[in-house]
Amino acid sequence: MPRKLTADQLEWLSKNCDDLDLTLRTDYEVRGNYESPGVGIVCESHELGLAALVMAATLSQDSTGMNWDDVLHDLANAPAPSIDSLGMSSIAYWPSISA
């Protein structure tokens, strides 16, 4: 089932992507699935792990703030990103998560 980010999660994700020089896309349309755009993080291939970690941290955040002690546990349960090549860079995207 698709999951929608809360406004707080989206704000946190956007801020941290900016801080890490990653590009947040809230309108990424997966080839062949143009009905439901997902969230993606454009990055260099060596940053794909960082993109996955930022998304896992975002999804584990609640209204009281981030609990970094739970990140490693949550990472094991986080949805794995799909990956597309964008030429010189890549995008890690989650078609089941919307903004």
N, CA, C and O atoms as a Tinker XYZ file with bonds, in Angstrom:
   396  protein
     1  N      0.844000   -1.174000    0.000000    73     2
     2  CA     0.000000    0.000000    0.000000    64     1     3
     3  C      0.893000    1.241000    0.000000    63     2     4     5
     4  O      1.855000    1.311000    0.765000    81     3
     5  N      0.584000    2.213000   -0.845000    73     3     6
     6  CA     1.385000    3.441000   -0.876000    64     5     7
     7  C      1.361000    4.159000    0.470000    63     6     8     9
     8  O      0.372000    4.123000    1.203000    81     7
     9  N      2.453000    4.794000    0.762000    73     7    10
    10  CA     2.598000    5.533000    2.015000    64     9    11
    11  C      2.832000    6.999000    1.681000    63    10    12    13
    12  O      3.611000    7.313000    0.781000    81    11
    13  N      2.174000    7.888000    2.388000    73    11    14
    14  CA     2.329000    9.324000    2.157000    64    13    15
    15  C      3.146000    9.920000    3.299000    63    14    16    17
    16  O      2.867000    9.680000    4.474000    81    15
    17  N      4.154000   10.699000    2.932000    73    15    18
    18  CA     4.955000   11.378000    3.941000    64    17    19
    19  C      4.122000   12.464000    4.614000    63    18    20    21
    20  O      3.299000   13.117000    3.973000    81    19
    21  N      4.344000   12.646000    5.903000    73    19    22
    22  CA     3.691000   13.753000    6.602000    64    21    23
    23  C      4.402000   15.045000    6.209000    63    22    24    25
    24  O      5.493000   15.011000    5.641000    81    23
    25  N      3.782000   16.178000    6.512000    73    23    26
    26  CA     4.414000   17.468000    6.217000    64    25    27
    27  C      5.732000   17.610000    6.965000    63    26    28    29
    28  O      6.705000   18.126000    6.414000    81    27
    29  N      5.775000   17.155000    8.219000    73    27    30
    30  CA     7.023000   17.216000    8.994000    64    29    31
    31  C      8.104000   16.340000    8.384000    63    30    32    33
    32  O      9.262000   16.751000    8.301000    81    31
    33  N      7.736000   15.132000    7.953000    73    31    34
    34  CA     8.709000   14.239000    7.328000    64    33    35
    35  C      9.245000   14.846000    6.038000    63    34    36    37
    36  O     10.449000   14.809000    5.784000    81    35
    37  N      8.345000   15.407000    5.219000    73    35    38
    38  CA     8.757000   16.000000    3.954000    64    37    39
    39  C      9.685000   17.191000    4.180000    63    38    40    41
    40  O     10.672000   17.358000    3.463000    81    39
    41  N      9.369000   18.013000    5.173000    73    39    42
    42  CA    10.217000   19.159000    5.496000    64    41    43
    43  C     11.595000   18.690000    5.968000    63    42    44    45
    44  O     12.615000   19.240000    5.554000    81    43
    45  N     11.622000   17.674000    6.835000    73    43    46
    46  CA    12.885000   17.136000    7.349000    64    45    47
    47  C     13.719000   16.543000    6.206000    63    46    48    49
    48  O     14.923000   16.784000    6.116000    81    47
    49  N     13.064000   15.765000    5.337000    73    47    50
    50  CA    13.746000   15.147000    4.204000    64    49    51
    51  C     14.309000   16.210000    3.268000    63    50    52    53
    52  O     15.456000   16.107000    2.833000    81    51
    53  N     13.522000   17.219000    2.959000    73    51    54
    54  CA    13.969000   18.285000    2.067000    64    53    55
    55  C     15.175000   19.024000    2.641000    63    54    56    57
    56  O     16.153000   19.270000    1.935000    81    55
    57  N     15.103000   19.376000    3.924000    73    55    58
    58  CA    16.215000   20.079000    4.572000    64    57    59
    59  C     17.484000   19.244000    4.551000    63    58    60    61
    60  O     18.560000   19.756000    4.241000    81    59
    61  N     17.367000   17.956000    4.881000    73    59    62
    62  CA    18.557000   17.117000    4.941000    64    61    63
    63  C     19.114000   16.803000    3.560000    63    62    64    65
    64  O     20.329000   16.681000    3.402000    81    63
    65  N     18.260000   16.670000    2.566000    73    63    66
    66  CA    18.762000   16.499000    1.197000    64    65    67
    67  C     19.546000   17.736000    0.779000    63    66    68    69
    68  O     20.628000   17.623000    0.202000    81    67
    69  N     19.004000   18.923000    1.070000    73    67    70
    70  CA    19.720000   20.167000    0.756000    64    69    71
    71  C     21.068000   20.210000    1.471000    63    70    72    73
    72  O     22.090000   20.532000    0.864000    81    71
    73  N     21.065000   19.884000    2.767000    73    71    74
    74  CA    22.304000   19.917000    3.557000    64    73    75
    75  C     23.354000   18.952000    3.019000    63    74    76    77
    76  O     24.552000   19.213000    3.125000    81    75
    77  N     22.905000   17.832000    2.440000    73    75    78
    78  CA    23.821000   16.801000    1.945000    64    77    79
    79  C     24.088000   16.914000    0.440000    63    78    80    81
    80  O     24.698000   16.019000   -0.145000    81    79
    81  N     23.639000   18.002000   -0.189000    73    79    82
    82  CA    23.793000   18.203000   -1.632000    64    81    83
    83  C     23.159000   17.082000   -2.453000    63    82    84    85
    84  O     23.691000   16.672000   -3.484000    81    83
    85  N     22.021000   16.597000   -1.980000    73    83    86
    86  CA    21.224000   15.625000   -2.717000    64    85    87
    87  C     19.995000   16.362000   -3.229000    63    86    88    89
    88  O     19.583000   17.360000   -2.639000    81    87
    89  N     19.411000   15.888000   -4.307000    73    87    90
    90  CA    18.245000   16.557000   -4.891000    64    89    91
    91  C     17.001000   15.721000   -4.643000    63    90    92    93
    92  O     16.900000   14.585000   -5.107000    81    91
    93  N     16.060000   16.287000   -3.912000    73    91    94
    94  CA    14.799000   15.609000   -3.625000    64    93    95
    95  C     13.841000   15.807000   -4.779000    63    94    96    97
    96  O     13.645000   16.926000   -5.252000    81    95
    97  N     13.242000   14.712000   -5.234000    73    95    98
    98  CA    12.186000   14.777000   -6.252000    64    97    99
    99  C     10.914000   14.202000   -5.646000    63    98   100   101
   100  O     10.898000   13.057000   -5.195000    81    99
   101  N      9.869000   14.982000   -5.636000    73    99   102
   102  CA     8.590000   14.494000   -5.110000    64   101   103
   103  C      7.626000   14.124000   -6.232000    63   102   104   105
   104  O      6.456000   13.827000   -5.992000    81   103
   105  N      8.134000   14.148000   -7.450000    73   103   106
   106  CA     7.285000   13.913000   -8.623000    64   105   107
   107  C      7.898000   12.889000   -9.571000    63   106   108   109
   108  O      7.643000   12.927000  -10.775000    81   107
   109  N      8.706000   11.972000   -9.034000    73   107   110
   110  CA     9.416000   11.046000   -9.928000    64   109   111
   111  C      8.462000    9.992000  -10.479000    63   110   112   113
   112  O      7.875000    9.209000   -9.733000    81   111
   113  N      8.323000    9.991000  -11.790000    73   111   114
   114  CA     7.444000    9.038000  -12.465000    64   113   115
   115  C      8.270000    7.892000  -13.012000    63   114   116   117
   116  O      9.062000    8.061000  -13.939000    81   115
   117  N      8.075000    6.742000  -12.434000    73   115   118
   118  CA     8.789000    5.543000  -12.848000    64   117   119
   119  C      8.355000    5.169000  -14.252000    63   118   120   121
   120  O      7.175000    5.250000  -14.593000    81   119
   121  N      9.312000    4.762000  -15.057000    73   119   122
   122  CA     8.958000    4.341000  -16.422000    64   121   123
   123  C      7.850000    3.306000  -16.377000    63   122   124   125
   124  O      7.967000    2.282000  -15.705000    81   123
   125  N      6.776000    3.582000  -17.099000    73   123   126
   126  CA     5.663000    2.654000  -17.170000    64   125   127
   127  C      4.623000    2.849000  -16.076000    63   126   128   129
   128  O      3.567000    2.219000  -16.122000    81   127
   129  N      4.890000    3.702000  -15.098000    73   127   130
   130  CA     3.921000    3.964000  -14.028000    64   129   131
   131  C      3.803000    5.472000  -13.835000    63   130   132   133
   132  O      4.413000    6.042000  -12.931000    81   131
   133  N      3.027000    6.099000  -14.682000    73   131   134
   134  CA     2.898000    7.544000  -14.650000    64   133   135
   135  C      1.687000    8.009000  -13.843000    63   134   136   137
   136  O      1.442000    9.210000  -13.728000    81   135
   137  N      0.928000    7.062000  -13.284000    73   135   138
   138  CA    -0.282000    7.409000  -12.549000    64   137   139
   139  C      0.017000    7.880000  -11.129000    63   138   140   141
   140  O     -0.708000    8.714000  -10.586000    81   139
   141  N      1.063000    7.359000  -10.536000    73   139   142
   142  CA     1.336000    7.646000   -9.129000    64   141   143
   143  C      2.813000    7.971000   -8.935000    63   142   144   145
   144  O      3.606000    7.076000   -8.642000    81   143
   145  N      3.197000    9.249000   -9.095000    73   143   146
   146  CA     4.606000    9.606000   -8.921000    64   145   147
   147  C      5.074000    9.304000   -7.505000    63   146   148   149
   148  O      4.314000    9.436000   -6.546000    81   147
   149  N      6.316000    8.904000   -7.387000    73   147   150
   150  CA     6.896000    8.599000   -6.086000    64   149   151
   151  C      7.935000    9.628000   -5.698000    63   150   152   153
   152  O      8.196000   10.587000   -6.424000    81   151
   153  N      8.522000    9.404000   -4.535000    73   151   154
   154  CA     9.582000   10.256000   -4.020000    64   153   155
   155  C     10.914000    9.660000   -4.445000    63   154   156   157
   156  O     11.103000    8.445000   -4.382000    81   155
   157  N     11.838000   10.511000   -4.879000    73   155   158
   158  CA    13.163000   10.059000   -5.270000    64   157   159
   159  C     14.231000   11.019000   -4.776000    63   158   160   161
   160  O     13.951000   12.184000   -4.495000    81   159
   161  N     15.452000   10.525000   -4.671000    73   159   162
   162  CA    16.590000   11.350000   -4.283000    64   161   163
   163  C     17.659000   11.172000   -5.357000    63   162   164   165
   164  O     18.220000   10.087000   -5.513000    81   163
   165  N     17.935000   12.243000   -6.094000    73   163   166
   166  CA    18.939000   12.206000   -7.150000    64   165   167
   167  C     20.318000   12.335000   -6.504000    63   166   168   169
   168  O     20.553000   13.219000   -5.680000    81   167
   169  N     21.217000   11.442000   -6.893000    73   167   170
   170  CA    22.536000   11.419000   -6.271000    64   169   171
   171  C     23.542000   10.754000   -7.211000    63   170   172   173
   172  O     23.171000   10.177000   -8.233000    81   171
   173  N     24.786000   10.843000   -6.854000    73   171   174
   174  CA    25.828000   10.095000   -7.554000    64   173   175
   175  C     25.755000    8.643000   -7.080000    63   174   176   177
   176  O     25.251000    8.375000   -5.989000    81   175
   177  N     26.257000    7.699000   -7.894000    73   175   178
   178  CA    26.126000    6.296000   -7.514000    64   177   179
   179  C     26.758000    5.972000   -6.172000    63   178   180   181
   180  O     26.265000    5.099000   -5.458000    81   179
   181  N     27.842000    6.656000   -5.810000    73   179   182
   182  CA    28.476000    6.358000   -4.520000    64   181   183
   183  C     27.673000    6.913000   -3.339000    63   182   184   185
   184  O     28.024000    6.664000   -2.185000    81   183
   185  N     26.603000    7.659000   -3.616000    73   183   186
   186  CA    25.762000    8.219000   -2.561000    64   185   187
   187  C     24.433000    7.473000   -2.394000    63   186   188   189
   188  O     23.573000    7.911000   -1.631000    81   187
   189  N     24.260000    6.350000   -3.101000    73   187   190
   190  CA    22.988000    5.630000   -3.032000    64   189   191
   191  C     22.702000    5.136000   -1.616000    63   190   192   193
   192  O     21.553000    5.163000   -1.175000    81   191
   193  N     23.722000    4.689000   -0.904000    73   191   194
   194  CA    23.535000    4.259000    0.483000    64   193   195
   195  C     23.093000    5.414000    1.357000    63   194   196   197
   196  O     22.233000    5.255000    2.224000    81   195
   197  N     23.684000    6.585000    1.128000    73   195   198
   198  CA    23.301000    7.784000    1.874000    64   197   199
   199  C     21.841000    8.139000    1.594000    63   198   200   201
   200  O     21.101000    8.484000    2.515000    81   199
   201  N     21.429000    8.058000    0.344000    73   199   202
   202  CA    20.037000    8.346000   -0.015000    64   201   203
   203  C     19.094000    7.377000    0.704000    63   202   204   205
   204  O     18.057000    7.792000    1.222000    81   203
   205  N     19.445000    6.100000    0.737000    73   203   206
   206  CA    18.609000    5.106000    1.422000    64   205   207
   207  C     18.555000    5.382000    2.921000    63   206   208   209
   208  O     17.501000    5.239000    3.541000    81   207
   209  N     19.684000    5.776000    3.505000    73   207   210
   210  CA    19.724000    6.079000    4.936000    64   209   211
   211  C     18.874000    7.302000    5.263000    63   210   212   213
   212  O     18.154000    7.309000    6.261000    81   211
   213  N     18.954000    8.344000    4.421000    73   211   214
   214  CA    18.146000    9.543000    4.649000    64   213   215
   215  C     16.659000    9.200000    4.593000    63   214   216   217
   216  O     15.879000    9.694000    5.407000    81   215
   217  N     16.262000    8.359000    3.641000    73   215   218
   218  CA    14.847000    7.981000    3.560000    64   217   219
   219  C     14.451000    7.128000    4.765000    63   218   220   221
   220  O     13.367000    7.317000    5.316000    81   219
   221  N     15.297000    6.204000    5.179000    73   219   222
   222  CA    14.983000    5.386000    6.359000    64   221   223
   223  C     14.831000    6.261000    7.593000    63   222   224   225
   224  O     13.924000    6.057000    8.399000    81   223
   225  N     15.725000    7.240000    7.740000    73   223   226
   226  CA    15.646000    8.161000    8.879000    64   225   227
   227  C     14.362000    8.981000    8.811000    63   226   228   229
   228  O     13.726000    9.227000    9.836000    81   227
   229  N     13.982000    9.402000    7.612000    73   227   230
   230  CA    12.751000   10.176000    7.434000    64   229   231
   231  C     11.543000    9.355000    7.850000    63   230   232   233
   232  O     10.660000    9.857000    8.545000    81   231
   233  N     11.496000    8.097000    7.430000    73   231   234
   234  CA    10.338000    7.260000    7.722000    64   233   235
   235  C     10.260000    6.876000    9.193000    63   234   236   237
   236  O      9.179000    6.555000    9.688000    81   235
   237  N     11.392000    6.903000    9.904000    73   235   238
   238  CA    11.363000    6.534000   11.319000    64   237   239
   239  C     11.084000    7.733000   12.210000    63   238   240   241
   240  O     10.905000    7.585000   13.419000    81   239
   241  N     11.047000    8.913000   11.620000    73   239   242
   242  CA    10.799000   10.135000   12.376000    64   241   243
   243  C      9.318000   10.231000   12.726000    63   242   244   245
   244  O      8.458000    9.858000   11.929000    81   243
   245  N      9.029000   10.735000   13.924000    73   243   246
   246  CA     7.639000   11.001000   14.280000    64   245   247
   247  C      7.516000   12.458000   14.714000    63   246   248   249
   248  O      8.480000   13.219000   14.626000    81   247
   249  N      6.372000   12.833000   15.165000    73   247   250
   250  CA     6.127000   14.241000   15.473000    64   249   251
   251  C      6.984000   14.757000   16.631000    63   250   252   253
   252  O      7.117000   15.970000   16.794000    81   251
   253  N      7.558000   13.878000   17.425000    73   251   254
   254  CA     8.398000   14.325000   18.540000    64   253   255
   255  C      9.855000   14.464000   18.128000    63   254   256   257
   256  O     10.674000   14.902000   18.936000    81   255
   257  N     10.198000   14.110000   16.918000    73   255   258
   258  CA    11.575000   14.264000   16.451000    64   257   259
   259  C     12.236000   12.933000   16.148000    63   258   260   261
   260  O     11.638000   11.866000   16.282000    81   259
   261  N     13.467000   13.033000   15.743000    73   259   262
   262  CA    14.224000   11.873000   15.284000    64   261   263
   263  C     14.867000   11.152000   16.457000    63   262   264   265
   264  O     15.442000   11.786000   17.341000    81   263
   265  N     14.771000    9.848000   16.467000    73   263   266
   266  CA    15.449000    9.023000   17.454000    64   265   267
   267  C     16.500000    8.205000   16.718000    63   266   268   269
   268  O     16.205000    7.138000   16.180000    81   267
   269  N     17.721000    8.710000   16.699000    73   267   270
   270  CA    18.777000    8.069000   15.923000    64   269   271
   271  C     19.135000    6.686000   16.442000    63   270   272   273
   272  O     19.702000    5.884000   15.700000    81   271
   273  N     18.816000    6.382000   17.712000    73   271   274
   274  CA    19.113000    5.052000   18.243000    64   273   275
   275  C     18.335000    3.967000   17.515000    63   274   276   277
   276  O     18.759000    2.812000   17.473000    81   275
   277  N     17.200000    4.339000   16.944000    73   275   278
   278  CA    16.366000    3.350000   16.263000    64   277   279
   279  C     16.661000    3.230000   14.771000    63   278   280   281
   280  O     16.088000    2.374000   14.098000    81   279
   281  N     17.545000    4.075000   14.245000    73   279   282
   282  CA    17.759000    4.102000   12.794000    64   281   283
   283  C     18.250000    2.762000   12.264000    63   282   284   285
   284  O     17.739000    2.278000   11.254000    81   283
   285  N     19.225000    2.158000   12.919000    73   283   286
   286  CA    19.738000    0.883000   12.416000    64   285   287
   287  C     18.670000   -0.191000   12.426000    63   286   288   289
   288  O     18.593000   -0.998000   11.500000    81   287
   289  N     17.843000   -0.213000   13.464000    73   287   290
   290  CA    16.743000   -1.172000   13.507000    64   289   291
   291  C     15.745000   -0.891000   12.394000    63   290   292   293
   292  O     15.293000   -1.802000   11.701000    81   291
   293  N     15.409000    0.388000   12.235000    73   291   294
   294  CA    14.446000    0.766000   11.206000    64   293   295
   295  C     14.984000    0.526000    9.801000    63   294   296   297
   296  O     14.220000    0.234000    8.881000    81   295
   297  N     16.292000    0.649000    9.639000    73   295   298
   298  CA    16.896000    0.435000    8.330000    64   297   299
   299  C     16.632000   -0.976000    7.820000    63   298   300   301
   300  O     16.418000   -1.186000    6.626000    81   299
   301  N     16.650000   -1.939000    8.734000    73   299   302
   302  CA    16.385000   -3.323000    8.340000    64   301   303
   303  C     14.956000   -3.497000    7.842000    63   302   304   305
   304  O     14.685000   -4.391000    7.041000    81   303
   305  N     14.038000   -2.650000    8.309000    73   303   306
   306  CA    12.634000   -2.759000    7.923000    64   305   307
   307  C     12.210000   -1.723000    6.893000    63   306   308   309
   308  O     11.054000   -1.709000    6.468000    81   307
   309  N     13.125000   -0.861000    6.489000    73   307   310
   310  CA    12.800000    0.201000    5.537000    64   309   311
   311  C     12.607000   -0.379000    4.139000    63   310   312   313
   312  O     13.245000   -1.367000    3.774000    81   311
   313  N     11.724000    0.240000    3.364000    73   311   314
   314  CA    11.546000   -0.237000    1.986000    64   313   315
   315  C     12.812000    0.028000    1.175000    63   314   316   317
   316  O     13.373000    1.123000    1.217000    81   315
   317  N     13.243000   -0.974000    0.450000    73   315   318
   318  CA    14.439000   -0.825000   -0.384000    64   317   319
   319  C     14.128000    0.097000   -1.554000    63   318   320   321
   320  O     13.042000    0.024000   -2.130000    81   319
   321  N     15.068000    0.963000   -1.909000    73   319   322
   322  CA    14.819000    1.836000   -3.053000    64   321   323
   323  C     14.988000    1.079000   -4.362000    63   322   324   325
   324  O     15.727000    0.098000   -4.444000    81   323
   325  N     14.291000    1.554000   -5.375000    73   323   326
   326  CA    14.573000    1.139000   -6.741000    64   325   327
   327  C     15.566000    2.154000   -7.283000    63   326   328   329
   328  O     15.666000    3.259000   -6.751000    81   327
   329  N     16.286000    1.808000   -8.307000    73   327   330
   330  CA    17.336000    2.695000   -8.810000    64   329   331
   331  C     17.234000    2.808000  -10.319000    63   330   332   333
   332  O     17.074000    1.809000  -11.020000    81   331
   333  N     17.330000    4.053000  -10.819000    73   331   334
   334  CA    17.397000    4.327000  -12.251000    64   333   335
   335  C     18.642000    5.155000  -12.524000    63   334   336   337
   336  O     19.082000    5.936000  -11.680000    81   335
   337  N     19.196000    4.977000  -13.696000    73   335   338
   338  CA    20.309000    5.807000  -14.132000    64   337   339
   339  C     19.759000    7.053000  -14.796000    63   338   340   341
   340  O     18.807000    6.990000  -15.575000    81   339
   341  N     20.371000    8.194000  -14.477000    73   339   342
   342  CA    19.992000    9.462000  -15.098000    64   341   343
   343  C     21.154000    9.992000  -15.934000    63   342   344   345
   344  O     21.331000   11.204000  -16.058000    81   343
   345  N     21.924000    9.109000  -16.492000    73   343   346
   346  CA    23.099000    9.526000  -17.259000    64   345   347
   347  C     24.299000    9.624000  -16.350000    63   346   348   349
   348  O     24.885000    8.606000  -15.984000    81   347
   349  N     24.678000   10.848000  -15.975000    73   347   350
   350  CA    25.837000   11.061000  -15.114000    64   349   351
   351  C     25.529000   10.805000  -13.643000    63   350   352   353
   352  O     26.451000   10.634000  -12.846000    81   351
   353  N     24.259000   10.776000  -13.269000    73   351   354
   354  CA    23.896000   10.531000  -11.879000    64   353   355
   355  C     22.854000    9.420000  -11.831000    63   354   356   357
   356  O     22.469000    8.865000  -12.860000    81   355
   357  N     22.415000    9.114000  -10.643000    73   355   358
   358  CA    21.399000    8.064000  -10.431000    64   357   359
   359  C     20.290000    8.635000   -9.579000    63   358   360   361
   360  O     20.434000    9.698000   -8.974000    81   359
   361  N     19.173000    7.911000   -9.538000    73   359   362
   362  CA    18.103000    8.282000   -8.622000    64   361   363
   363  C     17.694000    7.032000   -7.859000    63   362   364   365
   364  O     17.417000    5.987000   -8.448000    81   363
   365  N     17.661000    7.159000   -6.543000    73   363   366
   366  CA    17.065000    6.137000   -5.682000    64   365   367
   367  C     15.637000    6.609000   -5.451000    63   366   368   369
   368  O     15.421000    7.733000   -4.997000    81   367
   369  N     14.667000    5.765000   -5.760000    73   367   370
   370  CA    13.284000    6.202000   -5.640000    64   369   371
   371  C     12.433000    5.117000   -4.998000    63   370   372   373
   372  O     12.753000    3.929000   -5.029000    81   371
   373  N     11.335000    5.583000   -4.416000    73   371   374
   374  CA    10.423000    4.717000   -3.705000    64   373   375
   375  C      9.041000    4.924000   -4.313000    63   374   376   377
   376  O      8.329000    5.846000   -3.914000    81   375
   377  N      8.643000    4.074000   -5.281000    73   375   378
   378  CA     7.356000    4.271000   -5.938000    64   377   379
   379  C      6.169000    4.099000   -4.989000    63   378   380   381
   380  O      5.069000    4.564000   -5.290000    81   379
   381  N      6.374000    3.445000   -3.860000    73   379   382
   382  CA     5.267000    3.231000   -2.928000    64   381   383
   383  C      5.142000    4.350000   -1.901000    63   382   384   385
   384  O      4.316000    4.260000   -0.992000    81   383
   385  N      5.964000    5.426000   -2.031000    73   383   386
   386  CA     5.913000    6.550000   -1.102000    64   385   387
   387  C      5.646000    7.815000   -1.905000    63   386   388   389
   388  O      6.310000    8.090000   -2.904000    81   387
   389  N      4.666000    8.571000   -1.448000    73   387   390
   390  CA     4.346000    9.824000   -2.149000    64   389   391
   391  C      4.513000   11.008000   -1.218000    63   390   392   393
   392  O      4.524000   10.855000    0.003000    81   391
   393  N      4.642000   12.195000   -1.804000    73   391   394
   394  CA     4.818000   13.414000   -1.018000    64   393   395
   395  C      3.503000   14.122000   -0.814000    63   394   396
   396  O      3.459000   15.171000   -0.172000    81   395
